[in-house]
């Protein structure tokens, strides 16, 4: 090859080599993905949001919420105080006295068991099985991988197993999740140095 041709082709070859280095597809093994996903699940506490707190309900109520609130109170996740309200009787000009319990959080800011969103901590997730793992693919300037997993709930709190919560599907499924695991799709991102768990979907999908 003449010197003129070398001078002509060399910048193009160099550009191709640099581009391939910058966007070289990173390797992601099943074992790597398993470690990353399991670690991420363990760091995401799960909260049940059955109703908004504070909550006022008649002391004599047989409503399902009354039974659940009683359980949460007995497990010291809620405090309650007695209150008296005057309420209108529907379809009448008369009024009646309502003897209520008003439930509230004991100490929402310091309690690790209660979330700021008004939920109740009931456990955290663990990876049971990696069902599928895609090859890394490029979106924009980042590589992503898509995993389809089975997972279950551990550290399940005692109150979850109370009969009052039998019709709360999320909690009921959590109790049986080790035997009948949940399934979902999650994503991992390569940040030019290592793979990490990615919350949500990659941009552009």
C-alpha positions in Angstrom: 0.0 0.0 0.0 1.4 3.4 -1.0 2.0 6.2 1.6 -0.8 8.2 0.0 -3.3 5.3 0.4 -2.2 4.8 4.0 -2.7 8.5 4.8 -6.2 8.2 3.2 -7.4 5.1 4.9 -5.7 5.4 8.4 -8.1 8.0 9.9 -11.1 5.9 8.8 -9.7 2.7 10.3 -8.8 4.5 13.5 -12.4 5.9 13.8 -13.8 2.4 13.3 -11.5 0.9 15.9 -12.4 3.7 18.5 -16.1 3.3 17.8 -16.0 -0.5 18.3 -14.1 0.0 21.6 -16.6 2.5 22.9 -19.6 0.3 22.0 -18.2 -3.2 22.4 -20.9 -5.4 23.7 -20.3 -6.2 27.4 -20.6 -9.8 28.6 -23.4 -10.7 31.1 -23.6 -14.2 32.5 -26.6 -15.9 34.2 -24.7 -16.0 37.5 -23.9 -12.3 37.3 -27.6 -11.5 36.5 -28.7 -13.7 39.4 -26.5 -11.9 41.9 -27.5 -8.4 40.8 -31.2 -9.1 40.7 -31.4 -10.9 44.0 -29.4 -8.1 45.7 -31.7 -5.5 44.2 -34.9 -7.3 45.4 -33.5 -7.6 48.9 -33.1 -3.8 49.0 -36.7 -3.0 48.1 -39.0 -3.3 51.1 -42.6 -4.1 50.2 -45.5 -2.1 51.6 -49.2 -2.9 51.6 -51.6 -0.1 51.0 -55.0 -1.3 52.0 -56.5 2.0 53.2 -55.4 5.5 54.0 -54.4 6.4 57.5 -55.7 8.2 59.6 -58.9 6.2 59.5 -62.1 6.7 61.6 -64.5 3.8 62.0 -67.3 2.9 64.4 -66.2 0.8 67.3 -69.0 -1.6 66.7 -68.3 -1.9 62.9 -68.2 -5.4 61.4 -66.7 -4.1 58.2 -63.6 -5.9 56.9 -61.5 -2.8 57.4 -62.4 -2.8 61.1 -61.0 -6.3 61.5 -57.8 -5.4 59.7 -57.3 -2.2 61.6 -57.7 -4.1 64.9 -55.0 -6.6 63.8 -52.6 -3.8 62.9 -53.3 -2.1 66.2 -52.7 -5.3 68.1 -49.3 -5.6 66.3 -48.4 -2.0 67.4 -48.3 -0.8 63.8 -51.1 1.7 64.6 -52.4 3.6 67.6 -56.0 4.6 68.2 -58.1 6.9 70.3 -61.8 7.0 71.0 -63.8 9.8 69.4 -67.4 10.8 69.3 -69.0 12.3 66.2 -72.5 13.7 65.4 -73.6 12.4 62.0 -76.7 13.0 59.9 -79.1 10.1 59.3 -79.4 9.6 55.6 -82.9 10.5 54.3 -83.8 12.2 57.5 -83.3 15.5 59.4 -82.3 13.6 62.5 -78.8 13.0 63.7 -77.1 10.4 65.8 -74.0 9.9 67.9 -71.3 7.8 66.4 -68.7 6.2 68.8 -65.6 5.8 66.7 -62.0 4.6 66.8 -59.6 6.9 65.1 -56.5 5.0 63.9 -53.1 6.7 63.2 -49.5 5.8 62.8 -47.5 5.6 66.1 -44.4 7.2 64.8 -44.3 7.3 61.0 -41.0 9.0 60.6 -38.9 6.7 62.8 -40.7 3.4 62.2 -39.0 1.1 59.7 -42.2 -0.9 59.4 -44.3 1.9 58.0 -43.6 3.8 54.8 -44.1 7.5 54.2 -46.7 6.6 51.5 -49.0 5.3 54.2 -48.3 1.7 53.7 -47.4 -1.2 56.0 -44.1 -3.1 55.6 -44.8 -6.8 55.0 -41.5 -8.2 53.7 -39.0 -8.1 50.8 -38.4 -10.0 47.7 -35.9 -12.7 46.8 -35.0 -14.3 43.5 -36.3 -17.8 43.1 -35.3 -18.5 39.5 -34.0 -16.8 36.4 -36.2 -18.0 33.6 -34.8 -16.0 30.7 -32.0 -13.6 30.0 -31.6 -11.6 26.8 -28.3 -10.8 25.1 -27.2 -7.2 25.9 -28.6 -4.7 23.4 -27.7 -1.1 22.8 -30.2 1.8 23.3 -28.7 5.2 22.9 -25.2 5.0 24.5 -26.0 2.3 27.1 -26.3 -1.4 27.0 -29.3 -3.1 28.6 -30.4 -6.7 29.3 -33.9 -8.0 29.9 -34.5 -10.8 32.4 -37.7 -12.7 33.1 -37.7 -14.0 36.7 -39.6 -15.8 39.4 -39.5 -14.3 42.9 -41.0 -14.7 46.3 -41.5 -12.7 49.5 -39.5 -13.4 52.6 -39.4 -11.8 56.1 -43.2 -11.9 56.0 -44.6 -10.1 59.0 -46.8 -12.0 61.6 -49.9 -9.9 61.0 -50.1 -10.9 57.3 -51.3 -14.4 58.3 -54.2 -13.1 60.3 -57.7 -14.3 59.0 -58.7 -10.6 58.6 -56.3 -10.4 55.6 -57.5 -13.5 53.8 -59.2 -11.4 51.1 -56.2 -9.1 50.6 -54.9 -10.8 47.4 -51.4 -9.4 47.5 -50.8 -10.5 51.0 -52.3 -13.9 50.5 -50.2 -14.5 47.4 -47.1 -13.4 49.3 -47.7 -16.1 51.9 -47.7 -18.8 49.2 -45.1 -17.2 46.9 -42.3 -19.5 47.8 -44.4 -22.4 46.5 -46.2 -20.4 43.8 -43.7 -17.6 42.9 -44.5 -14.3 41.3 -43.2 -13.6 37.8 -42.1 -10.4 36.3 -39.7 -8.8 33.8 -36.7 -6.7 35.0 -33.9 -4.9 33.4 -30.1 -4.5 33.9 -27.9 -1.6 32.6 -24.2 -1.5 31.8 -22.7 1.8 33.0 -19.4 1.4 31.1 -17.8 -0.3 34.1 -20.2 -2.9 35.4 -23.8 -4.2 35.2 -26.4 -2.9 37.6 -30.1 -3.3 38.3 -32.2 -0.8 36.3 -35.5 0.4 37.8 -38.2 0.7 35.1 -37.8 0.3 31.4 -34.9 1.4 29.3 -35.5 4.6 27.5 -36.8 4.1 24.0 -38.8 0.9 24.7 
